[in-house]
Amino acid sequence: LQKELLKYKQEARNLQGIKDALQQRLAQQDASVLQLKQELLRANMDKEELHNQNVDLQRKVEERNRLLAEYKKELGQKDWHLQQHQTKLDEMLRQLSEASYQQVDLERELEHKEALLAHCMKREAEE
């Protein structure tokens, strides 16, 4: 019986050692799981923050694209107005040029008539 008792005591010590080792291993695994959970929580928080930043940046890009489209539209309208004014300016310059030629012609005609008048008056005075 004593031999058997010693055998069972030895077996109980072996089992207790195994149990202690398993409990230590379980405690290490629990610590690892806790650390992994903390890292996962941090990663999820970082992911959520990046998602929020991405949404904010997308909103800003859309706003800038909208403003860019408005500016392009305004620029197109201003270009159209500028072309209209340029056309009017070209027409006015053409009319001014024609008027200038007409003025030169009229001045020549006036000089010619003044010369004729002077000639006629000179002849009349001689007569």
N, CA, C and O atoms as a GROMACS GRO file, in nm:
protein
  508
    1LEU      N    1   0.083  -0.120   0.000
    1LEU     CA    2   0.000   0.000   0.000
    1LEU      C    3   0.086   0.125   0.000
    1LEU      O    4   0.056   0.224  -0.067
    2GLN      N    5   0.195   0.118   0.078
    2GLN     CA    6   0.281   0.234   0.087
    2GLN      C    7   0.347   0.262  -0.049
    2GLN      O    8   0.361   0.377  -0.089
    3LYS      N    9   0.386   0.157  -0.116
    3LYS     CA   10   0.444   0.174  -0.249
    3LYS      C   11   0.342   0.237  -0.342
    3LYS      O   12   0.372   0.328  -0.420
    4GLU      N   13   0.222   0.185  -0.332
    4GLU     CA   14   0.116   0.239  -0.415
    4GLU      C   15   0.088   0.384  -0.380
    4GLU      O   16   0.066   0.468  -0.467
    5LEU      N   17   0.090   0.412  -0.249
    5LEU     CA   18   0.068   0.550  -0.202
    5LEU      C   19   0.176   0.641  -0.256
    5LEU      O   20   0.147   0.750  -0.305
    6LEU      N   21   0.302   0.598  -0.249
    6LEU     CA   22   0.413   0.677  -0.300
    6LEU      C   23   0.398   0.699  -0.451
    6LEU      O   24   0.423   0.807  -0.504
    7LYS      N   25   0.355   0.592  -0.518
    7LYS     CA   26   0.335   0.601  -0.662
    7LYS      C   27   0.228   0.705  -0.694
    7LYS      O   28   0.244   0.788  -0.783
    8TYR      N   29   0.117   0.700  -0.618
    8TYR     CA   30   0.008   0.795  -0.643
    8TYR      C   31   0.048   0.937  -0.604
    8TYR      O   32   0.007   1.034  -0.669
    9LYS      N   33   0.130   0.949  -0.496
    9LYS     CA   34   0.179   1.081  -0.455
    9LYS      C   35   0.269   1.137  -0.565
    9LYS      O   36   0.260   1.255  -0.602
   10GLN      N   37   0.356   1.050  -0.616
   10GLN     CA   38   0.445   1.092  -0.725
   10GLN      C   39   0.362   1.134  -0.847
   10GLN      O   40   0.389   1.235  -0.911
   11GLU      N   41   0.262   1.053  -0.876
   11GLU     CA   42   0.175   1.085  -0.988
   11GLU      C   43   0.100   1.216  -0.963
   11GLU      O   44   0.082   1.297  -1.054
   12ALA      N   45   0.056   1.237  -0.838
   12ALA     CA   46  -0.014   1.361  -0.802
   12ALA      C   47   0.080   1.480  -0.817
   12ALA      O   48   0.038   1.586  -0.864
   13ARG      N   49   0.210   1.465  -0.775
   13ARG     CA   50   0.308   1.574  -0.791
   13ARG      C   51   0.331   1.602  -0.938
   13ARG      O   52   0.340   1.718  -0.980
   14ASN      N   53   0.342   1.497  -1.017
   14ASN     CA   54   0.360   1.515  -1.162
   14ASN      C   55   0.240   1.589  -1.222
   14ASN      O   56   0.254   1.683  -1.300
   15LEU      N   57   0.122   1.542  -1.182
   15LEU     CA   58   0.000   1.607  -1.231
   15LEU      C   59  -0.007   1.752  -1.183
   15LEU      O   60  -0.050   1.840  -1.257
   16GLN      N   61   0.035   1.777  -1.057
   16GLN     CA   62   0.035   1.914  -1.004
   16GLN      C   63   0.134   2.000  -1.083
   16GLN      O   64   0.105   2.117  -1.110
   17GLY      N   65   0.250   1.946  -1.119
   17GLY     CA   66   0.349   2.019  -1.199
   17GLY      C   67   0.293   2.051  -1.337
   17GLY      O   68   0.308   2.161  -1.389
   18ILE      N   69   0.227   1.949  -1.395
   18ILE     CA   70   0.166   1.972  -1.526
   18ILE      C   71   0.058   2.078  -1.515
   18ILE      O   72   0.046   2.167  -1.599
   19LYS      N   73  -0.022   2.066  -1.406
   19LYS     CA   74  -0.129   2.164  -1.384
   19LYS      C   75  -0.071   2.304  -1.367
   19LYS      O   76  -0.122   2.399  -1.426
   20ASP      N   77   0.035   2.318  -1.288
   20ASP     CA   78   0.098   2.449  -1.268
   20ASP      C   79   0.153   2.504  -1.399
   20ASP      O   80   0.138   2.622  -1.429
   21ALA      N   81   0.217   2.417  -1.476
   21ALA     CA   82   0.273   2.460  -1.605
   21ALA      C   83   0.161   2.504  -1.698
   21ALA      O   84   0.172   2.606  -1.767
   22LEU      N   85   0.052   2.427  -1.699
   22LEU     CA   86  -0.062   2.463  -1.784
   22LEU      C   87  -0.126   2.594  -1.738
   22LEU      O   88  -0.166   2.677  -1.820
   23GLN      N   89  -0.134   2.612  -1.605
   23GLN     CA   90  -0.192   2.738  -1.554
   23GLN      C   91  -0.102   2.857  -1.590
   23GLN      O   92  -0.151   2.964  -1.624
   24GLN      N   93   0.029   2.835  -1.581
   24GLN     CA   94   0.122   2.942  -1.618
   24GLN      C   95   0.109   2.974  -1.767
   24GLN      O   96   0.107   3.090  -1.808
   25ARG      N   97   0.101   2.868  -1.847
   25ARG     CA   98   0.085   2.886  -1.991
   25ARG      C   99  -0.048   2.956  -2.023
   25ARG      O  100  -0.054   3.042  -2.110
   26LEU      N  101  -0.154   2.917  -1.950
   26LEU     CA  102  -0.284   2.980  -1.968
   26LEU      C  103  -0.278   3.128  -1.930
   26LEU      O  104  -0.337   3.212  -1.997
   27ALA      N  105  -0.208   3.159  -1.823
   27ALA     CA  106  -0.193   3.299  -1.780
   27ALA      C  107  -0.118   3.379  -1.886
   27ALA      O  108  -0.153   3.493  -1.916
   28GLN      N  109  -0.012   3.317  -1.943
   28GLN     CA  110   0.062   3.385  -2.050
   28GLN      C  111  -0.027   3.407  -2.173
   28GLN      O  112  -0.026   3.514  -2.234
   29GLN      N  113  -0.105   3.304  -2.206
   29GLN     CA  114  -0.195   3.318  -2.320
   29GLN      C  115  -0.301   3.423  -2.294
   29GLN      O  116  -0.338   3.499  -2.384
   30ASP      N  117  -0.352   3.428  -2.170
   30ASP     CA  118  -0.451   3.532  -2.134
   30ASP      C  119  -0.389   3.671  -2.148
   30ASP      O  120  -0.454   3.764  -2.196
   31ALA      N  121  -0.262   3.684  -2.104
   31ALA     CA  122  -0.193   3.812  -2.117
   31ALA      C  123  -0.174   3.847  -2.265
   31ALA      O  124  -0.191   3.962  -2.306
   32SER      N  125  -0.138   3.745  -2.345
   32SER     CA  126  -0.121   3.769  -2.489
   32SER      C  127  -0.253   3.808  -2.554
   32SER      O  128  -0.259   3.898  -2.636
   33VAL      N  129  -0.361   3.738  -2.515
   33VAL     CA  130  -0.494   3.769  -2.570
   33VAL      C  131  -0.533   3.912  -2.531
   33VAL      O  132  -0.586   3.986  -2.613
   34LEU      N  133  -0.508   3.950  -2.406
   34LEU     CA  134  -0.540   4.085  -2.360
   34LEU      C  135  -0.460   4.188  -2.439
   34LEU      O  136  -0.514   4.291  -2.480
   35GLN      N  137  -0.332   4.161  -2.461
   35GLN     CA  138  -0.248   4.253  -2.540
   35GLN      C  139  -0.299   4.262  -2.684
   35GLN      O  140  -0.305   4.371  -2.740
   36LEU      N  141  -0.335   4.147  -2.742
   36LEU     CA  142  -0.388   4.148  -2.878
   36LEU      C  143  -0.521   4.224  -2.886
   36LEU      O  144  -0.546   4.296  -2.983
   37LYS      N  145  -0.604   4.209  -2.785
   37LYS     CA  146  -0.730   4.284  -2.782
   37LYS      C  147  -0.705   4.434  -2.776
   37LYS      O  148  -0.772   4.512  -2.844
   38GLN      N  149  -0.605   4.474  -2.694
   38GLN     CA  150  -0.571   4.616  -2.686
   38GLN      C  151  -0.519   4.666  -2.821
   38GLN      O  152  -0.556   4.775  -2.865
   39GLU      N  153  -0.434   4.588  -2.885
   39GLU     CA  154  -0.381   4.627  -3.016
   39GLU      C  155  -0.493   4.635  -3.119
   39GLU      O  156  -0.496   4.726  -3.202
   40LEU      N  157  -0.585   4.538  -3.114
   40LEU     CA  158  -0.699   4.539  -3.205
   40LEU      C  159  -0.785   4.663  -3.182
   40LEU      O  160  -0.831   4.726  -3.277
   41LEU      N  161  -0.808   4.696  -3.056
   41LEU     CA  162  -0.887   4.815  -3.023
   41LEU      C  163  -0.818   4.940  -3.077
   41LEU      O  164  -0.883   5.027  -3.135
   42ARG      N  165  -0.686   4.950  -3.056
   42ARG     CA  166  -0.611   5.065  -3.109
   42ARG      C  167  -0.618   5.069  -3.262
   42ARG      O  168  -0.638   5.175  -3.321
   43ALA      N  169  -0.602   4.951  -3.324
   43ALA     CA  170  -0.606   4.945  -3.470
   43ALA      C  171  -0.745   4.987  -3.521
   43ALA      O  172  -0.756   5.059  -3.620
   44ASN      N  173  -0.849   4.941  -3.453
   44ASN     CA  174  -0.985   4.980  -3.493
   44ASN      C  175  -1.008   5.130  -3.475
   44ASN      O  176  -1.073   5.193  -3.557
   45MET      N  177  -0.954   5.186  -3.366
   45MET     CA  178  -0.967   5.331  -3.344
   45MET      C  179  -0.892   5.406  -3.453
   45MET      O  180  -0.941   5.505  -3.506
   46ASP      N  181  -0.770   5.358  -3.485
   46ASP     CA  182  -0.691   5.422  -3.592
   46ASP      C  183  -0.765   5.411  -3.726
   46ASP      O  184  -0.769   5.506  -3.803
   47LYS      N  185  -0.823   5.293  -3.751
   47LYS     CA  186  -0.898   5.271  -3.875
   47LYS      C  187  -1.017   5.366  -3.882
   47LYS      O  188  -1.043   5.424  -3.987
   48GLU      N  189  -1.088   5.382  -3.771
   48GLU     CA  190  -1.204   5.473  -3.768
   48GLU      C  191  -1.159   5.617  -3.790
   48GLU      O  192  -1.225   5.693  -3.861
   49GLU      N  193  -1.047   5.654  -3.727
   49GLU     CA  194  -0.996   5.790  -3.746
   49GLU      C  195  -0.955   5.813  -3.891
   49GLU      O  196  -0.984   5.919  -3.948
   50LEU      N  197  -0.889   5.715  -3.953
   50LEU     CA  198  -0.851   5.727  -4.093
   50LEU      C  199  -0.974   5.733  -4.183
   50LEU      O  200  -0.977   5.807  -4.281
   51HIS      N  201  -1.075   5.654  -4.148
   51HIS     CA  202  -1.200   5.658  -4.225
   51HIS      C  203  -1.263   5.797  -4.217
   51HIS      O  204  -1.307   5.852  -4.318
   52ASN      N  205  -1.266   5.853  -4.096
   52ASN     CA  206  -1.323   5.988  -4.079
   52ASN      C  207  -1.243   6.093  -4.156
   52ASN      O  208  -1.299   6.184  -4.218
   53GLN      N  209  -1.110   6.078  -4.152
   53GLN     CA  210  -1.025   6.171  -4.228
   53GLN      C  211  -1.049   6.156  -4.377
   53GLN      O  212  -1.052   6.255  -4.451
   54ASN      N  213  -1.066   6.032  -4.422
   54ASN     CA  214  -1.092   6.006  -4.563
   54ASN      C  215  -1.224   6.068  -4.605
   54ASN      O  216  -1.233   6.130  -4.711
   55VAL      N  217  -1.327   6.051  -4.523
   55VAL     CA  218  -1.458   6.111  -4.553
   55VAL      C  219  -1.446   6.263  -4.559
   55VAL      O  220  -1.502   6.326  -4.648
   56ASP      N  221  -1.371   6.320  -4.465
   56ASP     CA  222  -1.353   6.466  -4.462
   56ASP      C  223  -1.277   6.512  -4.587
   56ASP      O  224  -1.314   6.612  -4.649
   57LEU      N  225  -1.171   6.438  -4.624
   57LEU     CA  226  -1.095   6.475  -4.744
   57LEU      C  227  -1.180   6.461  -4.870
   57LEU      O  228  -1.170   6.543  -4.960
   58GLN      N  229  -1.262   6.357  -4.877
   58GLN     CA  230  -1.349   6.340  -4.993
   58GLN      C  231  -1.448   6.455  -5.002
   58GLN      O  232  -1.476   6.505  -5.111
   59ARG      N  233  -1.502   6.497  -4.887
   59ARG     CA  234  -1.594   6.610  -4.886
   59ARG      C  235  -1.524   6.737  -4.934
   59ARG      O  236  -1.581   6.814  -5.010
   60LYS      N  237  -1.400   6.758  -4.888
   60LYS     CA  238  -1.324   6.875  -4.931
   60LYS      C  239  -1.295   6.869  -5.081
   60LYS      O  240  -1.304   6.971  -5.150
   61VAL      N  241  -1.259   6.750  -5.132
   61VAL     CA  242  -1.232   6.735  -5.275
   61VAL      C  243  -1.358   6.765  -5.356
   61VAL      O  244  -1.352   6.834  -5.458
   62GLU      N  245  -1.472   6.713  -5.310
   62GLU     CA  246  -1.597   6.739  -5.381
   62GLU      C  247  -1.630   6.889  -5.379
   62GLU      O  248  -1.676   6.943  -5.480
   63GLU      N  249  -1.607   6.954  -5.266
   63GLU     CA  250  -1.633   7.098  -5.257
   63GLU      C  251  -1.541   7.175  -5.351
   63GLU      O  252  -1.584   7.267  -5.420
   64ARG      N  253  -1.414   7.136  -5.354
   64ARG     CA  254  -1.319   7.204  -5.443
   64ARG      C  255  -1.353   7.177  -5.589
   64ARG      O  256  -1.340   7.266  -5.674
   65ASN      N  257  -1.397   7.055  -5.619
   65ASN     CA  258  -1.438   7.024  -5.757
   65ASN      C  259  -1.560   7.107  -5.796
   65ASN      O  260  -1.570   7.154  -5.910
   66ARG      N  261  -1.653   7.125  -5.702
   66ARG     CA  262  -1.771   7.207  -5.729
   66ARG      C  263  -1.728   7.352  -5.754
   66ARG      O  264  -1.776   7.416  -5.848
   67LEU      N  265  -1.640   7.403  -5.669
   67LEU     CA  266  -1.591   7.540  -5.688
   67LEU      C  267  -1.516   7.552  -5.821
   67LEU      O  268  -1.531   7.652  -5.892
   68LEU      N  269  -1.436   7.452  -5.854
   68LEU     CA  270  -1.362   7.454  -5.980
   68LEU      C  271  -1.458   7.458  -6.098
   68LEU      O  272  -1.436   7.531  -6.195
   69ALA      N  273  -1.565   7.379  -6.090
   69ALA     CA  274  -1.664   7.379  -6.198
   69ALA      C  275  -1.730   7.517  -6.210
   69ALA      O  276  -1.753   7.566  -6.320
   70GLU      N  277  -1.761   7.577  -6.094
   70GLU     CA  278  -1.820   7.712  -6.096
   70GLU      C  279  -1.723   7.813  -6.159
   70GLU      O  280  -1.762   7.896  -6.240
   71TYR      N  281  -1.595   7.803  -6.119
   71TYR     CA  282  -1.495   7.896  -6.173
   71TYR      C  283  -1.479   7.877  -6.324
   71TYR      O  284  -1.465   7.974  -6.398
   72LYS      N  285  -1.481   7.751  -6.367
   72LYS     CA  286  -1.470   7.725  -6.511
   72LYS      C  287  -1.590   7.783  -6.585
   72LYS      O  288  -1.576   7.839  -6.694
   73LYS      N  289  -1.708   7.769  -6.525
   73LYS     CA  290  -1.828   7.823  -6.587
   73LYS      C  291  -1.818   7.975  -6.596
   73LYS      O  292  -1.847   8.034  -6.701
   74GLU      N  293  -1.777   8.039  -6.485
   74GLU     CA  294  -1.760   8.185  -6.485
   74GLU      C  295  -1.656   8.227  -6.588
   74GLU      O  296  -1.674   8.325  -6.660
   75LEU      N  297  -1.547   8.153  -6.594
   75LEU     CA  298  -1.440   8.185  -6.689
   75LEU      C  299  -1.492   8.173  -6.832
   75LEU      O  300  -1.459   8.256  -6.917
   76GLY      N  301  -1.572   8.071  -6.858
   76GLY     CA  302  -1.631   8.055  -6.990
   76GLY      C  303  -1.721   8.172  -7.026
   76GLY      O  304  -1.718   8.222  -7.138
   77GLN      N  305  -1.802   8.215  -6.928
   77GLN     CA  306  -1.889   8.330  -6.952
   77GLN      C  307  -1.807   8.456  -6.976
   77GLN      O  308  -1.840   8.535  -7.064
   78LYS      N  309  -1.702   8.473  -6.898
   78LYS     CA  310  -1.618   8.593  -6.915
   78LYS      C  311  -1.547   8.588  -7.051
   78LYS      O  312  -1.533   8.691  -7.118
   79ASP      N  313  -1.502   8.470  -7.090
   79ASP     CA  314  -1.441   8.457  -7.223
   79ASP      C  315  -1.542   8.495  -7.332
   79ASP      O  316  -1.508   8.565  -7.427
   80TRP      N  317  -1.666   8.447  -7.316
   80TRP     CA  318  -1.769   8.478  -7.415
   80TRP      C  319  -1.793   8.629  -7.420
   80TRP      O  320  -1.802   8.688  -7.528
   81HIS      N  321  -1.805   8.692  -7.301
   81HIS     CA  322  -1.824   8.838  -7.296
   81HIS      C  323  -1.703   8.910  -7.357
   81HIS      O  324  -1.718   9.008  -7.430
   82LEU      N  325  -1.585   8.860  -7.327
   82LEU     CA  326  -1.464   8.921  -7.382
   82LEU      C  327  -1.465   8.912  -7.534
   82LEU      O  328  -1.428   9.008  -7.602
   83GLN      N  329  -1.505   8.798  -7.588
   83GLN     CA  330  -1.513   8.784  -7.734
   83GLN      C  331  -1.617   8.880  -7.792
   83GLN      O  332  -1.595   8.939  -7.897
   84GLN      N  333  -1.730   8.895  -7.722
   84GLN     CA  334  -1.832   8.988  -7.768
   84GLN      C  335  -1.777   9.131  -7.770
   84GLN      O  336  -1.796   9.205  -7.867
   85HIS      N  337  -1.709   9.168  -7.660
   85HIS     CA  338  -1.652   9.303  -7.654
   85HIS      C  339  -1.541   9.320  -7.758
   85HIS      O  340  -1.527   9.427  -7.817
   86GLN      N  341  -1.463   9.215  -7.780
   86GLN     CA  342  -1.357   9.224  -7.880
   86GLN      C  343  -1.418   9.244  -8.019
   86GLN      O  344  -1.367   9.323  -8.099
   87THR      N  345  -1.528   9.173  -8.046
   87THR     CA  346  -1.595   9.189  -8.175
   87THR      C  347  -1.647   9.332  -8.189
   87THR      O  348  -1.632   9.395  -8.295
   88LYS      N  349  -1.708   9.383  -8.083
   88LYS     CA  350  -1.758   9.522  -8.087
   88LYS      C  351  -1.643   9.620  -8.105
   88LYS      O  352  -1.654   9.716  -8.181
   89LEU      N  353  -1.533   9.595  -8.033
   89LEU     CA  354  -1.417   9.684  -8.043
   89LEU      C  355  -1.362   9.682  -8.186
   89LEU      O  356  -1.331   9.786  -8.242
   90ASP      N  357  -1.350   9.561  -8.244
   90ASP     CA  358  -1.302   9.552  -8.382
   90ASP      C  359  -1.394   9.628  -8.477
   90ASP      O  360  -1.347   9.698  -8.567
   91GLU      N  361  -1.525   9.614  -8.458
   91GLU     CA  362  -1.621   9.685  -8.543
   91GLU      C  363  -1.606   9.836  -8.526
   91GLU      O  364  -1.607   9.910  -8.625
   92MET      N  365  -1.591   9.882  -8.402
   92MET     CA  366  -1.575  10.026  -8.377
   92MET      C  367  -1.445  10.077  -8.438
   92MET      O  368  -1.440  10.187  -8.494
   93LEU      N  369  -1.337   9.996  -8.426
   93LEU     CA  370  -1.211  10.037  -8.487
   93LEU      C  371  -1.224  10.045  -8.639
   93LEU      O  372  -1.169  10.136  -8.702
   94ARG      N  373  -1.296   9.951  -8.698
   94ARG     CA  374  -1.319   9.954  -8.842
   94ARG      C  375  -1.398  10.079  -8.879
   94ARG      O  376  -1.367  10.148  -8.976
   95GLN      N  377  -1.504  10.109  -8.799
   95GLN     CA  378  -1.584  10.228  -8.827
   95GLN      C  379  -1.501  10.355  -8.808
   95GLN      O  380  -1.513  10.451  -8.885
   96LEU      N  381  -1.415  10.355  -8.704
   96LEU     CA  382  -1.329  10.470  -8.680
   96LEU      C  383  -1.233  10.489  -8.798
   96LEU      O  384  -1.208  10.601  -8.841
   97SER      N  385  -1.179  10.378  -8.848
   97SER     CA  386  -1.088  10.385  -8.962
   97SER      C  387  -1.162  10.441  -9.084
   97SER      O  388  -1.109  10.527  -9.155
   98GLU      N  389  -1.283  10.390  -9.108
   98GLU     CA  390  -1.362  10.442  -9.220
   98GLU      C  391  -1.390  10.591  -9.202
   98GLU      O  392  -1.382  10.669  -9.296
   99ALA      N  393  -1.425  10.628  -9.079
   99ALA     CA  394  -1.454  10.768  -9.052
   99ALA      C  395  -1.330  10.854  -9.073
   99ALA      O  396  -1.338  10.966  -9.122
  100SER      N  397  -1.215  10.798  -9.035
  100SER     CA  398  -1.090  10.871  -9.054
  100SER      C  399  -1.062  10.892  -9.203
  100SER      O  400  -1.024  11.001  -9.245
  101TYR      N  401  -1.083  10.784  -9.284
  101TYR     CA  402  -1.066  10.798  -9.429
  101TYR      C  403  -1.165  10.900  -9.485
  101TYR      O  404  -1.129  10.981  -9.570
  102GLN      N  405  -1.289  10.896  -9.437
  102GLN     CA  406  -1.390  10.992  -9.484
  102GLN      C  407  -1.350  11.134  -9.444
  102GLN      O  408  -1.367  11.229  -9.522
  103GLN      N  409  -1.296  11.147  -9.321
  103GLN     CA  410  -1.252  11.280  -9.277
  103GLN      C  411  -1.140  11.332  -9.366
  103GLN      O  412  -1.140  11.448  -9.406
  104VAL      N  413  -1.045  11.245  -9.398
  104VAL     CA  414  -0.935  11.285  -9.487
  104VAL      C  415  -0.991  11.327  -9.623
  104VAL      O  416  -0.952  11.429  -9.679
  105ASP      N  417  -1.084  11.246  -9.676
  105ASP     CA  418  -1.146  11.279  -9.804
  105ASP      C  419  -1.219  11.413  -9.797
  105ASP      O  420  -1.207  11.497  -9.886
  106LEU      N  421  -1.294  11.431  -9.688
  106LEU     CA  422  -1.369  11.557  -9.674
  106LEU      C  423  -1.274  11.676  -9.659
  106LEU      O  424  -1.300  11.784  -9.713
  107GLU      N  425  -1.163  11.657  -9.584
  107GLU     CA  426  -1.066  11.765  -9.570
  107GLU      C  427  -1.004  11.799  -9.705
  107GLU      O  428  -0.985  11.917  -9.736
  108ARG      N  429  -0.972  11.697  -9.787
  108ARG     CA  430  -0.918  11.724  -9.922
  108ARG      C  431  -1.021  11.798 -10.007
  108ARG      O  432  -0.990  11.893 -10.078
  109GLU      N  433  -1.146  11.749  -9.997
  109GLU     CA  434  -1.252  11.813 -10.075
  109GLU      C  435  -1.269  11.959 -10.030
  109GLU      O  436  -1.289  12.048 -10.112
  110LEU      N  437  -1.262  11.980  -9.896
  110LEU     CA  438  -1.275  12.117  -9.844
  110LEU      C  439  -1.159  12.203  -9.893
  110LEU      O  440  -1.180  12.317  -9.935
  111GLU      N  441  -1.037  12.149  -9.887
  111GLU     CA  442  -0.921  12.225  -9.936
  111GLU      C  443  -0.938  12.258 -10.085
  111GLU      O  444  -0.909  12.369 -10.129
  112HIS      N  445  -0.985  12.158 -10.161
  112HIS     CA  446  -1.006  12.179 -10.304
  112HIS      C  447  -1.110  12.290 -10.327
  112HIS      O  448  -1.091  12.378 -10.412
  113LYS      N  449  -1.219  12.283 -10.250
  113LYS     CA  450  -1.324  12.384 -10.267
  113LYS      C  451  -1.277  12.521 -10.219
  113LYS      O  452  -1.311  12.623 -10.279
  114GLU      N  453  -1.198  12.524 -10.113
  114GLU     CA  454  -1.143  12.652 -10.066
  114GLU      C  455  -1.050  12.711 -10.172
  114GLU      O  456  -1.049  12.831 -10.196
  115ALA      N  457  -0.971  12.622 -10.234
  115ALA     CA  458  -0.881  12.667 -10.340
  115ALA      C  459  -0.962  12.720 -10.458
  115ALA      O  460  -0.929  12.824 -10.515
  116LEU      N  461  -1.069  12.648 -10.494
  116LEU     CA  462  -1.156  12.696 -10.602
  116LEU      C  463  -1.220  12.829 -10.566
  116LEU      O  464  -1.228  12.921 -10.647
  117LEU      N  465  -1.265  12.837 -10.441
  117LEU     CA  466  -1.328  12.961 -10.396
  117LEU      C  467  -1.228  13.075 -10.399
  117LEU      O  468  -1.259  13.185 -10.444
  118ALA      N  469  -1.107  13.048 -10.351
  118ALA     CA  470  -1.003  13.151 -10.352
  118ALA      C  471  -0.971  13.192 -10.495
  118ALA      O  472  -0.952  13.310 -10.524
  119HIS      N  473  -0.966  13.093 -10.583
  119HIS     CA  474  -0.937  13.122 -10.723
  119HIS      C  475  -1.050  13.206 -10.785
  119HIS      O  476  -1.026  13.303 -10.857
  120CYS      N  477  -1.173  13.166 -10.752
  120CYS     CA  478  -1.288  13.241 -10.805
  120CYS      C  479  -1.289  13.382 -10.751
  120CYS      O  480  -1.318  13.477 -10.824
  121MET      N  481  -1.258  13.398 -10.624
  121MET     CA  482  -1.260  13.529 -10.564
  121MET      C  483  -1.146  13.616 -10.621
  121MET      O  484  -1.161  13.737 -10.640
  122LYS      N  485  -1.036  13.551 -10.648
  122LYS     CA  486  -0.924  13.623 -10.706
  122LYS      C  487  -0.961  13.670 -10.847
  122LYS      O  488  -0.932  13.784 -10.883
  123ARG      N  489  -1.024  13.584 -10.924
  123ARG     CA  490  -1.065  13.620 -11.059
  123ARG      C  491  -1.170  13.731 -11.055
  123ARG      O  492  -1.168  13.824 -11.136
  124GLU      N  493  -1.260  13.719 -10.961
  124GLU     CA  494  -1.366  13.820 -10.951
  124GLU      C  495  -1.304  13.954 -10.913
  124GLU      O  496  -1.347  14.058 -10.962
  125ALA      N  497  -1.204  13.951 -10.826
  125ALA     CA  498  -1.140  14.074 -10.787
  125ALA      C  499  -1.062  14.134 -10.904
  125ALA      O  500  -1.053  14.256 -10.918
  126GLU      N  501  -1.005  14.050 -10.987
  126GLU     CA  502  -0.930  14.098 -11.102
  126GLU      C  503  -1.024  14.160 -11.205
  126GLU      O  504  -0.990  14.257 -11.272
  127GLU      N  505  -1.147  14.100 -11.214
  127GLU     CA  506  -1.240  14.150 -11.312
  127GLU      C  507  -1.294  14.279 -11.265
  127GLU      O  508  -1.375  14.341 -11.334
   0.00000   0.00000   0.00000
